[in-house]
């Protein structure tokens, strides 16, 4: 991989998100997410492998491996070439990077589907989707000779990589942190722990127009509407709790926000912030209309340039203390993991990540039938939710590390009761 395209990227200091992800990674857990594209025809693994090598030269920030230093971790160009592999029924299982020649992603195929599993230290959902769609475009070019034009999600494979595509934008835009906000523990949905190495994945596909129409009816965005439905589902579960203290814990949904909306950037690395939107359950039961208002106004209040910049600054500041820099990794790693659990994981009930609407060039859209986004499991929370829209279909996928499927059952049922048809697909038997 030390080609002309990558000679200027020999190593990379992890950005704020990458630094965090590498610190909390254990033998059993790593922040991984998955993106899938379904084509019209069976995947040719030989062509897919060839396309992958081309795209890695164009996006060298994905051709990195993790190196552990005494005081901090860093990323450097990995040797060799990663191979595409057949997909499995139970994806995103934590395994040694050595099994993939130290590369921090996997490209898998099955039938007509191409899937990309990414360690969050490399990229966020937007960066991952850019790599994925550039890979699919290159696959179609090699397979059928189609020249797919460059677009928001597709980079020109014939161009040289640009430094701004893998720069640390967090440090570039962050101002001084002005305040810290303390938040209580959120309602923790619980259940029977699933067997080790198994992750339940349930996808609901629904008409985009129906979801937009219902969102418009409640005068809110699609993300706000789906978040409200999710909160309502958790409220139903919470009200069955025996202890009054647990019934009154706030329901908090974590919403990742793409910071490229506030700061124009070409980075395909991480550039997002997590916003928590809560429902104060100590005040009693909420109707769905009331939940929508809480979510809508909560998002309007918290998803602003000043708020997200303060979050960025706070996250960066936590790694800038002089004493932190000189403490060996093996000592501070356990404290970072504990701090993440106490300060982050238990402060929210679930994640709702919406990548938005995928618009592809006409020639490419002739071959792409569907797109799916799947969040990996969290260290503390039992479930996560991730959505993406393509053409006339929206896919909303739950990942769950408990056996009970009550959360997604209630979520999809509520959508159906509102007149939104849902088609369910699962990796369960």
Buried (B, 14 or more C-beta within 10 A) or exposed (E): BEEEBBEEBEEBEBBBBBBBBBBBBEEEBBBBBBBBBBBEEEBBBEBBBBBBBBBBBBBBBBBBBBBEEEEBBBBBBBEEEBBBBEBEEEBBBBEEBEEBEBBBBBBBBBEBBBBBBBBBBBBBBBBBBBBBBBBBBBBBBBBEEBEBEBBEBBBBBEEEBEEEBBBBBBEEBBEEBEEEEEEEEBBBBEBEEBEEEBBBBBBBBBBBEBBBEBBEEBEBBBBBBBBBBBBBBBBBBBEEBEEEEEBBBBBBBBBBBBBBEBBEBBBBBBBBBBBBBBBBBEEEEBEBEBBBBBBBEBBEEBBEEEBBBBBBBBBBEBBEEEEBEEEEBEEBBEEBBEBBBEEBBBBBBBBBBBBBBBEBBEBBEEBBBBBBBBBBBBBBBBBBBBBBBBBEBBBBBBBBBBEBBBBBBBBBBBBEEBEBEBEEEBBEE
